[in-house]
Amino acid sequence: MVVTRSIKIKTKGDTDIHNITPDIKRLLRESKLTSGIVTVFVPGSTGALTTIEFEPGAVHDLKEAFERIAPRNAEYRHNGTWNDGNGFSHVRAALMGPGITIPFKGKELTLGTWQQVILIDFDNRPRSREICVQFMGEV
């Protein structure tokens, strides 16, 4: 059985990070599925998904790491093409990726104790994101 739902989030941009684990867990409960996989996907080229221990120190460290890897104020040819100033956003999102797949069993995600699924909005402006959540499994 396949169940497709979505999570809507308004973001601030500028490496705004949201814990979406509670939303995914709620949608899993509502799906009535007991075991299978869930694929979570954010459309767009400036958003990404990953997992982390969602606590202030780790979130801060992650934001600083992005600034070292793809600095906001570096020169990006994308900015010359589109004049939108978000070249860094595209590079960061491409490095992270737009999706994640998580197994579930016994109606529970198989995440580690301190592991949460996060949405990162790298764009340089606020966005309204609609994240696709698709469960494939058995009742």
C-alpha positions in Angstrom: 0.0 0.0 0.0 1.2 3.5 -0.8 0.1 6.6 1.2 1.2 10.1 0.1 0.8 13.1 2.3 2.5 16.5 2.8 3.9 18.8 5.4 3.6 22.5 4.9 6.2 24.8 6.6 6.9 28.5 6.3 10.6 29.1 6.6 12.7 32.2 7.2 15.4 31.2 4.7 19.1 31.7 5.4 19.8 28.1 6.6 16.6 28.0 8.6 16.4 24.5 10.2 13.2 22.7 11.2 12.7 19.4 13.0 10.0 17.6 11.0 10.2 14.3 12.9 7.0 14.8 14.9 5.1 15.6 11.6 6.4 12.4 9.9 5.5 10.3 13.0 2.0 11.8 13.1 1.5 11.0 9.4 2.8 7.5 9.9 0.3 6.9 12.7 -2.5 8.3 10.5 -1.4 6.0 7.6 -2.3 2.8 9.5 0.7 1.1 8.0 2.8 -1.1 10.3 6.1 -1.7 8.5 7.7 -0.4 5.3 9.6 2.7 4.3 8.9 6.4 4.2 10.5 8.7 1.6 10.5 12.4 2.4 11.3 14.8 -0.4 11.5 18.6 -0.5 10.8 20.1 -4.0 13.0 23.0 -5.1 16.7 23.5 -5.5 17.4 25.5 -2.3 16.0 23.1 0.3 17.4 19.9 1.8 16.7 17.1 4.2 19.0 15.1 6.5 19.2 13.9 10.1 20.9 15.3 13.2 20.6 15.5 16.9 18.2 18.5 16.9 19.7 20.5 19.8 21.0 24.1 19.8 24.7 23.2 19.8 24.5 20.7 16.9 22.3 23.0 14.9 24.7 25.9 15.4 27.7 23.7 14.5 25.9 22.6 11.3 25.1 26.2 10.2 28.7 27.2 10.8 29.9 24.1 8.8 27.8 25.3 5.8 29.3 28.7 6.0 32.8 27.2 5.8 31.9 24.8 2.9 29.9 27.2 0.8 30.2 30.7 2.2 27.3 33.1 1.6 29.6 35.9 0.3 31.7 33.9 -2.1 31.5 34.5 -5.8 28.9 32.2 -7.5 28.3 32.3 -11.3 24.6 31.5 -10.6 24.3 35.0 -9.1 25.7 36.5 -12.3 23.2 34.6 -14.4 20.1 35.3 -12.3 21.1 38.2 -10.0 19.2 36.6 -7.1 22.1 36.3 -4.7 21.3 32.7 -3.7 24.1 30.8 -5.5 25.3 29.6 -2.1 21.8 28.2 -1.4 21.9 26.0 -4.5 25.4 24.7 -3.7 24.5 23.8 -0.1 21.3 22.1 -1.1 23.0 20.1 -3.8 25.6 18.9 -1.3 22.9 17.7 1.2 20.2 16.4 -1.2 16.4 16.8 -1.4 15.3 13.5 0.1 15.7 10.8 2.7 14.3 7.3 3.1 13.6 5.8 6.5 12.4 2.3 7.3 9.7 1.8 9.9 8.4 -1.2 11.8 5.9 -1.7 14.5 4.4 1.7 13.4 7.7 3.4 14.5 10.4 5.1 12.5 13.7 3.3 13.0 15.6 6.4 13.9 18.3 6.4 16.6 17.5 7.7 20.0 19.0 11.2 19.3 18.3 11.3 15.6 15.7 13.7 14.1 14.8 14.4 10.5 15.3 18.1 9.6 14.4 20.4 6.8 17.0 23.0 5.9 16.0 26.0 3.9 19.1 27.5 2.4 17.4 30.2 0.3 18.1 33.9 1.0 14.5 34.7 1.6 11.5 33.2 3.4 9.7 30.4 1.6 6.6 28.3 1.9 7.7 24.7 1.6 5.5 21.7 0.9 7.4 18.5 1.7 6.2 15.3 0.1 6.0 12.3 2.5 5.3 8.9 0.9 4.8 5.7 2.9 5.1 2.3 1.2 4.3 -0.7 3.4 1.9 -3.1 4.8 -1.1 -2.7 7.2 
